[in-house]
């Protein structure tokens, strides 16, 4: 079984641009042992064509060339391929003509002719190391951004001194109805205008950072909509700059569910009170969820039993009022042990001899059993 081989290092693509073929040939011979993928061009226009189709990491060009000077060529390279490392290899006498390009950052390094082979090889190797470090940093930055954008909650980095957004993820843009890049530079007062939020930013500006944990507030979106949110802050200062990381999640869906549940509960309460039967509703843990006034009037539960909310104990209390408490208790428990089926029966009350008919059915939410409903009605069978 062979051992895993280390991953091969990525190829280094080097572009040499010079209108003198002898110079290109000499450079190729000197650099061949460094195992670069070497591309050559006789001028700037041809060099740009190569850059358009090859992953060039470092460009070395002469300054004095017909049609396009080396500094003009590298200026275009900077504009089109800003991560590519740009080197001029030319004579001292041409330094003044490329000074502007050096000052504008179009040129990474200026090397002179004639060159020292070992020094030139070292400079090019250093340029590739710089290029690869920049590429790795960009890759990591892109990975970090992708990871932050994958977070479903809004994430914003705020400068605590200026109170302006420094960076924001995609979810922040969705929450505030604005493109994330347009959110950068925005004052927090634009989307956190409520007094309590502004007091918080005033406080940390005057007294230092204080974390905020899952505080509910409202954000104002670009379209003018107020969105309920749950906000958490953490200290993201790097020593020199004071930054606050703001994490916010929308509560719109949660509030909509709460509103829907309140409506359902209100409808259920009205239905429970409209029936002449005594109804006892238990959850999946056999705890009291609700009951109607008719049930309370029928069985007069002790206060401590109501406070405890133990559905099984409440059923035992009901069974205790019958002539056969153990038998009725067992019937109730039998239903609870198989809650997906309906059950029913009757029993006679110990005090007045009247008959109570009872039934029990599972309470469903979709296909899931979430509890049980017990119903009780007192009736008098017809005489024979």
C-alpha positions as CSV (number, residue, x, y, z in Angstrom):
1,X,0.0,0.0,0.0
2,X,1.6,3.2,-1.1
3,X,1.9,6.3,1.1
4,X,-0.1,9.4,0.2
5,X,2.1,11.8,-1.8
6,X,2.2,15.5,-0.8
7,X,0.1,17.8,-3.0
8,X,2.1,19.3,-5.8
9,X,2.9,23.0,-5.4
10,X,1.0,25.2,-7.9
11,X,2.9,26.1,-11.0
12,X,4.5,29.6,-11.1
13,X,3.7,31.4,-14.4
14,X,6.2,34.2,-15.2
15,X,5.8,36.6,-18.1
16,X,8.9,38.3,-19.7
17,X,8.3,41.3,-22.0
18,X,11.1,42.8,-24.0
19,X,11.4,43.8,-27.7
20,X,14.9,42.3,-27.9
21,X,14.8,38.6,-28.5
22,X,18.4,38.1,-27.2
23,X,17.4,39.5,-23.8
24,X,14.4,37.2,-23.7
25,X,16.6,34.2,-24.6
26,X,19.1,35.1,-21.9
27,X,16.4,35.4,-19.3
28,X,14.9,32.1,-20.3
29,X,18.2,30.3,-20.0
30,X,18.9,31.8,-16.6
31,X,15.5,31.1,-15.1
32,X,14.9,27.7,-16.6
33,X,16.4,25.9,-13.5
34,X,13.8,27.7,-11.3
35,X,11.1,25.6,-12.9
36,X,8.8,28.5,-13.8
37,X,6.3,28.3,-16.6
38,X,7.9,31.1,-18.7
39,X,5.9,33.1,-21.2
40,X,7.5,35.7,-23.4
41,X,6.2,38.7,-25.4
42,X,7.9,41.2,-27.7
43,X,5.7,44.1,-26.5
44,X,3.0,45.3,-24.2
45,X,0.1,44.4,-26.5
46,X,1.3,40.8,-26.8
47,X,1.9,40.7,-23.1
48,X,-1.8,41.7,-22.4
49,X,-3.0,38.9,-24.7
50,X,-1.0,36.4,-22.7
51,X,-2.3,37.8,-19.4
52,X,-5.8,37.4,-20.7
53,X,-5.4,33.6,-21.0
54,X,-2.7,32.6,-18.6
55,X,-2.6,32.7,-14.7
56,X,0.5,35.0,-14.6
57,X,1.9,35.7,-11.1
58,X,4.9,37.9,-12.0
59,X,5.6,40.2,-14.9
60,X,9.1,41.4,-15.8
61,X,9.3,44.0,-18.5
62,X,11.7,46.3,-20.2
63,X,11.0,50.0,-20.1
64,X,12.0,51.2,-23.5
65,X,9.8,49.4,-26.1
66,X,8.1,50.6,-29.3
67,X,4.4,51.5,-29.2
68,X,4.0,51.0,-25.4
69,X,6.5,51.7,-22.7
70,X,7.1,49.3,-19.9
71,X,5.5,51.7,-17.3
72,X,2.4,52.2,-19.6
73,X,2.1,48.4,-20.0
74,X,2.3,47.8,-16.2
75,X,-0.2,50.6,-15.6
76,X,-2.7,48.6,-17.7
77,X,-1.7,45.4,-15.9
78,X,-2.4,47.0,-12.5
79,X,-5.8,48.1,-13.7
80,X,-6.8,44.7,-15.3
81,X,-4.8,42.3,-13.0
82,X,-4.1,44.1,-9.8
83,X,-2.8,41.1,-7.9
84,X,-0.1,40.4,-10.5
85,X,3.4,41.4,-9.2
86,X,4.9,44.0,-11.7
87,X,8.7,44.4,-12.2
88,X,10.7,46.7,-14.5
89,X,14.1,45.6,-15.7
90,X,15.8,48.5,-17.3
91,X,18.7,50.9,-17.2
92,X,19.4,53.6,-14.7
93,X,19.1,56.3,-17.4
94,X,15.4,55.5,-17.7
95,X,14.6,55.8,-14.0
96,X,13.1,59.3,-14.4
97,X,10.7,58.1,-17.1
98,X,9.2,55.5,-14.8
99,X,9.2,57.5,-11.6
100,X,5.4,58.4,-11.9
101,X,4.5,54.7,-12.4
102,X,6.6,53.8,-9.3
103,X,4.9,56.5,-7.2
104,X,1.4,55.4,-8.4
105,X,2.1,51.8,-7.3
106,X,2.0,50.4,-10.8
107,X,5.5,49.0,-10.3
108,X,6.4,46.6,-7.5
109,X,10.2,46.8,-8.0
110,X,12.7,48.4,-10.4
111,X,15.7,46.3,-11.4
112,X,18.6,47.5,-13.5
113,X,20.4,46.2,-16.6
114,X,22.9,44.6,-16.8
115,X,21.7,42.3,-14.1
116,X,23.3,40.0,-11.6
117,X,21.9,36.5,-12.3
118,X,21.6,35.4,-8.7
119,X,20.2,38.7,-7.5
120,X,17.6,38.7,-10.3
121,X,16.6,35.2,-9.5
122,X,16.2,36.1,-5.9
123,X,14.1,39.1,-6.6
124,X,11.8,37.1,-8.9
125,X,11.4,34.3,-6.3
126,X,10.6,36.9,-3.7
127,X,8.0,38.5,-6.0
128,X,6.3,35.1,-6.4
129,X,6.3,34.5,-2.7
130,X,4.6,37.9,-2.3
131,X,2.1,37.1,-5.0
132,X,1.2,33.7,-3.4
133,X,0.9,35.3,0.0
134,X,-1.5,37.9,-1.4
135,X,-3.4,35.2,-3.2
136,X,-3.7,33.1,0.0
137,X,-4.9,36.2,1.9
138,X,-7.5,36.9,-0.7
139,X,-8.6,33.3,-0.7
140,X,-8.9,33.3,3.1
141,X,-10.8,36.6,3.0
142,X,-13.2,35.2,0.5
143,X,-13.6,32.1,2.6
144,X,-14.3,34.2,5.7
145,X,-16.8,36.3,3.8
146,X,-18.5,33.2,2.5
147,X,-18.7,31.7,6.0
148,X,-20.1,35.0,7.4
149,X,-22.6,35.3,4.6
150,X,-23.7,31.7,5.3
151,X,-24.8,32.8,8.8
152,X,-28.6,33.2,8.6
153,X,-28.7,36.1,11.1
154,X,-27.6,39.6,10.4
155,X,-24.0,40.3,11.3
156,X,-22.6,43.9,11.3
157,X,-19.2,45.3,12.5
158,X,-19.7,48.8,13.8
159,X,-17.0,51.4,14.6
160,X,-17.9,52.5,18.1
161,X,-16.4,55.9,17.7
162,X,-18.1,56.9,14.4
163,X,-21.1,54.6,15.0
164,X,-20.9,53.6,11.3
165,X,-21.1,50.1,9.8
166,X,-17.7,48.8,8.8
167,X,-18.8,45.5,7.2
168,X,-22.0,43.5,6.9
169,X,-23.1,40.1,5.7
170,X,-25.8,39.2,3.2
171,X,-28.4,38.5,5.9
172,X,-27.9,42.1,7.3
173,X,-28.8,43.4,3.8
174,X,-31.9,41.3,3.6
175,X,-33.0,42.3,7.1
176,X,-32.6,46.0,6.4
177,X,-33.7,45.9,2.8
178,X,-30.4,47.3,1.4
179,X,-27.4,45.8,-0.4
180,X,-24.7,44.9,2.1
181,X,-22.1,47.0,0.3
182,X,-24.4,50.0,0.6
183,X,-24.9,49.3,4.3
184,X,-21.2,49.9,4.8
185,X,-20.7,53.5,6.0
186,X,-24.3,53.8,7.2
187,X,-24.8,55.3,10.7
188,X,-26.4,52.9,13.2
189,X,-28.9,55.7,14.0
190,X,-30.4,55.1,10.5
191,X,-31.7,51.7,11.4
192,X,-31.6,51.8,15.3
193,X,-33.4,55.1,15.9
194,X,-35.2,54.0,19.1
195,X,-34.0,55.9,22.2
196,X,-33.0,52.8,24.1
197,X,-30.7,51.8,21.3
198,X,-29.1,55.3,21.0
199,X,-28.6,55.3,24.8
200,X,-26.7,52.1,24.5
201,X,-24.3,53.6,21.9
202,X,-23.9,56.8,24.0
203,X,-23.1,54.6,27.0
204,X,-20.4,52.5,25.4
205,X,-18.8,55.7,23.9
206,X,-18.6,57.3,27.3
207,X,-18.0,54.3,29.7
208,X,-16.5,51.6,27.5
209,X,-18.0,48.4,26.0
210,X,-20.9,46.6,27.6
211,X,-22.2,43.4,26.0
212,X,-25.9,43.1,25.1
213,X,-27.5,39.6,25.2
214,X,-30.6,38.7,23.2
215,X,-32.3,42.1,23.8
216,X,-35.5,42.6,21.8
217,X,-35.8,45.9,19.9
218,X,-36.9,47.1,16.4
219,X,-34.9,48.0,13.3
220,X,-36.0,50.5,10.7
221,X,-35.5,49.2,7.2
222,X,-34.5,51.3,4.2
223,X,-38.2,50.9,2.9
224,X,-39.5,52.4,6.2
225,X,-40.7,49.1,7.7
226,X,-40.2,48.4,11.4
227,X,-38.9,44.9,12.0
228,X,-38.8,43.3,15.5
229,X,-35.4,41.8,16.2
230,X,-33.4,40.1,18.9
231,X,-30.0,41.7,19.2
232,X,-26.7,40.6,20.8
233,X,-23.4,42.6,20.8
234,X,-19.8,41.6,21.5
235,X,-16.5,43.4,21.7
236,X,-14.5,43.2,18.5
237,X,-11.9,45.8,19.3
238,X,-8.4,45.1,18.0
239,X,-6.6,47.4,20.5
240,X,-6.1,50.3,18.1
241,X,-9.8,50.6,17.0
242,X,-13.0,50.1,18.9
243,X,-15.4,47.9,17.1
244,X,-18.7,46.3,18.1
245,X,-20.0,43.1,16.5
246,X,-23.8,43.2,16.2
247,X,-25.7,40.0,15.7
248,X,-29.5,40.4,15.0
249,X,-32.2,38.0,14.0
250,X,-35.6,38.9,12.8
251,X,-38.6,38.1,15.0
252,X,-41.2,38.6,12.3
253,X,-41.8,34.9,11.8
254,X,-41.8,34.3,15.5
255,X,-44.2,37.1,16.1
256,X,-46.4,35.8,13.3
257,X,-46.5,32.4,14.9
258,X,-47.2,33.9,18.3
259,X,-50.1,35.9,16.8
260,X,-51.4,32.8,15.1
261,X,-51.2,30.8,18.3
262,X,-53.0,33.5,20.3
263,X,-55.8,33.5,17.7
264,X,-56.0,29.7,17.8
265,X,-56.0,29.7,21.6
266,X,-58.7,32.3,21.7
267,X,-60.8,30.2,19.3
268,X,-60.1,27.0,21.3
269,X,-61.1,28.8,24.5
270,X,-64.4,29.9,23.0
271,X,-65.1,26.4,21.7
272,X,-64.2,24.9,25.1
273,X,-66.6,27.2,26.9
274,X,-69.4,26.8,24.4
275,X,-69.8,23.0,25.0
276,X,-71.9,21.5,27.8
277,X,-69.2,18.9,28.4
278,X,-66.3,19.2,30.9
279,X,-63.1,19.2,28.8
280,X,-59.6,18.5,30.0
281,X,-56.7,19.1,27.6
282,X,-53.3,17.6,28.4
283,X,-50.0,18.0,26.5
284,X,-47.6,15.3,25.4
285,X,-46.1,15.2,28.9
286,X,-49.5,14.7,30.4
287,X,-49.5,18.2,31.9
288,X,-52.6,20.4,32.1
289,X,-52.8,22.7,29.0
290,X,-56.3,24.0,29.5
291,X,-59.8,23.1,30.8
292,X,-63.2,24.7,30.7
293,X,-65.3,26.1,33.5
294,X,-67.7,23.1,33.1
295,X,-65.0,20.6,34.0
296,X,-63.9,22.7,37.1
297,X,-67.6,22.9,38.2
298,X,-68.1,19.2,37.8
299,X,-65.0,18.0,39.8
300,X,-64.0,20.9,42.1
301,X,-60.3,20.2,42.0
302,X,-58.3,21.3,45.0
303,X,-56.2,24.4,44.4
304,X,-52.9,22.7,44.9
305,X,-53.9,20.1,42.2
306,X,-54.6,22.9,39.7
307,X,-51.4,24.7,40.6
308,X,-49.4,21.5,40.1
309,X,-51.0,20.9,36.7
310,X,-50.4,17.1,36.8
311,X,-52.9,15.7,34.3
312,X,-52.5,12.1,35.7
313,X,-53.3,13.3,39.2
314,X,-56.3,15.2,38.0
315,X,-57.6,12.1,36.3
316,X,-57.0,10.1,39.5
317,X,-59.1,12.7,41.4
318,X,-61.9,12.3,38.9
319,X,-61.7,8.5,39.1
320,X,-61.8,8.8,42.9
321,X,-65.3,10.2,42.7
322,X,-66.6,7.0,41.1
323,X,-67.8,3.8,42.7
324,X,-64.9,1.9,41.1
325,X,-61.9,4.3,41.4
326,X,-59.2,1.7,40.7
327,X,-61.0,0.4,37.6
328,X,-61.6,3.9,36.1
329,X,-58.0,5.0,36.9
330,X,-56.7,2.0,35.0
331,X,-59.0,2.9,32.1
332,X,-57.6,6.4,32.0
333,X,-54.0,5.1,32.2
334,X,-54.7,2.6,29.4
335,X,-55.6,5.4,27.1
336,X,-52.6,7.4,28.0
337,X,-50.3,4.4,27.3
338,X,-51.7,4.2,23.7
339,X,-52.5,7.8,23.0
340,X,-53.0,7.4,19.2
341,X,-56.4,5.7,19.7
342,X,-59.7,7.0,21.0
343,X,-61.2,5.6,24.3
344,X,-64.5,6.0,26.0
345,X,-66.6,4.5,28.9
346,X,-69.0,5.3,31.7
347,X,-68.8,5.2,35.5
348,X,-71.2,5.9,38.4
349,X,-70.6,8.7,40.9
350,X,-70.2,7.6,44.5
351,X,-72.1,10.6,46.0
352,X,-75.4,10.7,44.0
353,X,-75.4,7.6,41.8
354,X,-75.5,9.6,38.6
355,X,-73.7,8.3,35.5
356,X,-70.8,10.0,33.8
357,X,-69.9,9.3,30.2
358,X,-66.3,10.0,29.3
359,X,-64.2,9.9,26.2
360,X,-60.5,10.6,25.3
361,X,-59.0,11.4,21.9
362,X,-55.5,12.3,20.7
363,X,-54.8,15.9,20.0
364,X,-53.0,16.2,16.6
365,X,-50.8,18.9,15.0
366,X,-50.5,17.7,11.5
367,X,-49.6,14.0,11.8
368,X,-47.9,14.5,15.3
369,X,-49.7,13.7,18.5
370,X,-49.2,16.6,20.8
371,X,-51.5,15.7,23.6
372,X,-54.9,14.3,24.6
373,X,-58.4,15.7,25.2
374,X,-60.7,14.1,27.8
375,X,-64.4,14.9,27.8
376,X,-66.9,14.2,30.6
377,X,-70.7,14.6,30.6
378,X,-73.1,13.7,33.3
379,X,-76.3,12.0,32.1
380,X,-79.2,9.9,33.4
381,X,-79.9,6.7,31.4
382,X,-83.5,6.2,30.4
383,X,-85.5,4.0,32.8
384,X,-86.2,0.4,31.6
